[in-house]
C-alpha cells in the first residue's frame, strides 16, 4: 500500500517490483530475511518460493490490498507471526471468502489471490476490467465453476 500514492485524486503505483530487485540472485529464505513481516504480507506464493516473477505477482499484491480494503485485514497470518510463519500461510492457506460482499466482488478478489499464477488474472488490465465491470454494474468475466 505504501507504493500507491494518490495524486490529484488519481492513484499511482510507485516502486512496484522493488522486492524483485531485493531478491534477485538470492534463495527464498535469504529473501525473506531481507523483507519484514509487513512487506511479505503482499508477496505472492511464487515470490516467497523464489520462483520467477511476472505481472501476475503484482496482480496478487493488488488482490491482497483489495482484500484488506474490503475486510480491514490481510487475507493471511495472525498478529505476531514472523516472516517464516507469514510465508507459510501465504503459500498454504486459502483466503476466507469475505462475508457481506457481493459474489462477483468475492470472485474478483479470490481470483487475484489464486495460489497458482495460471489461475490468476493474466495481467493488471484483465484484473482492472473485472473491477471496472463490477463498479459499473456489468457482468463480471465468466467464472470457471459456472462454466463447469
C-alpha positions in Angstrom: 0.0 0.0 0.0 2.9 2.4 0.6 3.6 2.2 -3.1 0.2 3.6 -4.0 0.1 7.3 -3.9 -2.9 9.5 -4.7 -2.0 12.4 -6.9 -4.8 14.8 -7.9 -7.4 12.2 -6.8 -5.7 9.6 -9.2 -4.0 6.6 -7.7 -0.5 6.0 -9.0 1.8 3.0 -8.4 5.4 3.6 -7.5 8.3 1.2 -7.0 6.3 -1.9 -7.9 8.9 -4.6 -8.4 11.2 -3.2 -5.7 11.1 -6.6 -3.9 12.1 -8.2 -7.2 15.3 -6.2 -7.1 16.0 -7.1 -3.5 15.5 -10.8 -4.1 17.4 -11.2 -7.4 20.2 -13.8 -7.0 19.1 -15.0 -3.6 17.2 -18.0 -2.5 13.7 -17.6 -1.0 14.9 -17.9 2.7 17.5 -15.2 2.2 14.9 -13.0 0.5 12.6 -13.4 3.4 15.3 -12.3 5.9 15.6 -9.0 3.9 11.9 -8.4 4.0 9.8 -7.6 7.1 6.5 -9.3 8.0 4.5 -6.2 6.8 6.1 -6.3 3.4 6.0 -10.1 2.9 2.2 -10.0 3.5 1.9 -8.7 -0.1 4.2 -11.2 -1.7 2.8 -13.9 -4.0 3.4 -17.6 -3.3 5.8 -17.8 -6.2 7.8 -14.8 -4.8 8.1 -16.4 -1.4 9.3 -19.6 -3.1 12.0 -17.7 -5.1 10.4 -18.5 -8.4 10.3 -16.1 -11.4 8.0 -13.2 -11.0 5.5 -11.9 -13.6 2.9 -9.3 -13.8 0.6 -11.9 -12.1 2.8 -11.4 -9.0 1.7 -7.7 -9.0 -1.9 -8.8 -9.6 -1.6 -10.9 -6.4 -0.3 -7.9 -4.4 -3.2 -5.8 -5.6 -5.6 -8.6 -4.6 -4.2 -8.5 -1.1 -4.7 -4.8 -1.0 -8.3 -5.1 -2.2 -9.0 -7.8 0.3 -7.6 -5.6 3.1 -9.6 -2.6 1.9 -12.8 -4.7 2.0 -12.2 -6.6 5.2 -9.9 -4.4 7.2 -7.2 -7.1 7.5 -4.9 -9.1 5.2 -6.0 -12.5 4.0 -3.2 -14.4 5.8 -1.4 -14.7 9.0 -2.1 -13.7 12.6 -0.7 -10.8 14.7 2.7 -11.7 16.0 3.6 -14.0 13.1 7.2 -13.9 12.0 8.4 -13.9 8.4 8.5 -17.7 8.1 5.0 -18.2 9.5 3.6 -15.5 7.2 5.4 -17.0 4.2 4.0 -20.5 5.0 0.5 -19.1 5.5 0.6 -17.3 2.1 1.8 -20.5 0.4 -0.5 -22.9 2.2 -3.7 -21.3 3.5 -6.7 -20.4 1.4 -8.1 -16.9 1.9 -11.5 -16.8 3.5 -14.4 -15.6 1.5 -15.4 -12.1 2.5 -18.8 -12.1 4.2 -21.4 -9.4 3.3 -19.7 -8.8 0.0 -21.3 -9.4 -3.4 -20.4 -12.8 -5.1 -18.9 -11.0 -8.1 -16.6 -9.0 -5.9 -15.6 -12.1 -3.9 -14.8 -13.8 -7.2 -12.6 -10.9 -8.3 -10.6 -10.8 -5.0 -10.2 -14.6 -4.8 -9.2 -14.9 -8.4 -6.5 -12.2 -7.8 -5.3 -14.2 -4.7 -5.2 -17.6 -6.6 -2.1 -19.6 -5.3 -1.3 -20.8 -8.8 -0.4 -17.9 -11.2 -2.1 -19.8 -14.0 -5.5 -19.4 -12.2 -5.0 -15.7 -11.5 -5.7 -12.8 -13.8 -3.2 -12.9 -16.6 -2.3 -9.2 -16.2 -3.4 -6.0 -14.4 -5.6 -4.9 -17.4 -7.7 -8.1 -17.1 -8.0 -7.6 -13.3 -8.9 -3.9 -13.8 -11.5 -4.8 -16.4 -13.4 -7.0 -14.0 -13.2 -4.3 -11.3 -14.5 -1.7 -13.8 -17.3 -4.0 -14.9 -18.3 -4.7 -11.3 -18.3 -0.9 -10.4 -20.3 -0.2 -13.5 -22.9 -2.9 -12.6 -21.9 -5.0 -15.6 -21.4 -8.8 -15.5 -18.0 -9.9 -14.4 -16.0 -12.3 -16.6 -17.4 -15.8 -16.5 -16.4 -18.0 -13.6 -14.8 -21.3 -14.3 -17.2 -23.0 -11.8 -20.1 -21.6 -13.7 -18.8 -23.0 -17.0 -18.4 -26.4 -15.5 
